[in-house]
């Protein structure tokens, strides 16, 4: 994926490539993170274990096992909540399908009916 790039440097480069001068023609404003935004992306979830491979620098994530029939039922329910624009039900469905899903400030709890085996 390459090396991380500072968003400030990226913005200045884009402004310069447009033929303008950063801080002269276009001001860069720091607004901070918006709700739901993150500074860093986790490649693996803490509940996923790693197992070694034949190459010492490569590891394989152990994904959770899923009952596909139950998952498909839950995805149908998720689609119905989406089509009907039922936001409250959509939140419940998302948390049910993705146990790690947490919406900031809602205090959602772990679902009791999981899709895992």
N, C-alpha and C positions, 0 to 999 in steps of 0.2 A: 504494500500500500504506500510505501515511500515514507519520507520523514514528515513529521508534523510541521505545519506552516502557521505562523502567527497570522491571525485574521487582519491585524493592522498592516502587516507587510503585504498581504494579498490585496487589501483594499488600495493601498498606495500604488502597488504595481498596476492594478486595473485602471486606476485614475490616470497614471502616467501613460499607459498603453493607449488610452483614449485621447492622448494629446493634451491633457490638462495637467495642472500642478496640484498635488495634494496640499491641503491646508491653505491654498491660495484660491484656486478655482472651485474646489469642493472641500467642504469641511467634513472631517470624520468625527462623528458623534458617538460616544460610548454610552449605551443605554443599559447595559447589564443583561443578565439572562431573563428571558420571559418565562412565565409558568410552563413547566413541562420540558424546557430546554436543559441540556446537559453540556458540561465542558468536555467530558471524556466519555467515550463509548466503550462499554464492556464487551469484549469479544465472547467471553463465556460467562454463564451465570454461576454463582457460587455453588449451586446445587449440582452442577455438572462436574463429575470427576474426570480426571485425565488418565489415559492409559498409554504406556509406551508403545512405540512402533519399532520396526527394524532399524530405523534411522535415529541416532541419538538426539538429534535436534528437532524431531517431529513428534508431536503428541496427538493423540486422538481423543476427542471429547466423547464422553459416555452420555448419550442423550437418553432421556427417560423413555420408557416403553409406553406406548399409547394403545388403547383399545380403539381401533379405527372406526368401528360401527358407532360407538358412543361419541367419538370425535365428530363424525359426520352429522349425527343428530344435533350435537351442540352447535355446529356450524350452520345448520339449517335454522336453528333458533336464533343465532346471531344475525343471519341474513334477514329473518322476519323482523327482528327488532330494528335493524338498519332501515329496511324498506318502510316500516311504519313510523320511523323517526322517533321511536320511544327511547329517549336518552337514558332514562333510569334503567330500563331493561337492558339496554346496550351495555351499560357499565357492568351490570351483573353478569351478562354473557361473556364479556371480555375477561372478567376476573375468573370465570368458570373455565374458560378455554386456556387462559394463560395465568396459572396460579401466582406467578410473580408480579402480575399487573397490579400497580397501586397508583391511583390518581391522587395527586398532591392535594392534601387538605380534606380529603373525604373520609379518611379513617375506615376504609373498607376492610373487612375481615376475610380470613381464609375461607373459601367455599367448602362446604361439607361434602358435596358430591363432586368428586374429581374424575377426570378422564383417564387418569393413570390406572394401570392394572393393580 
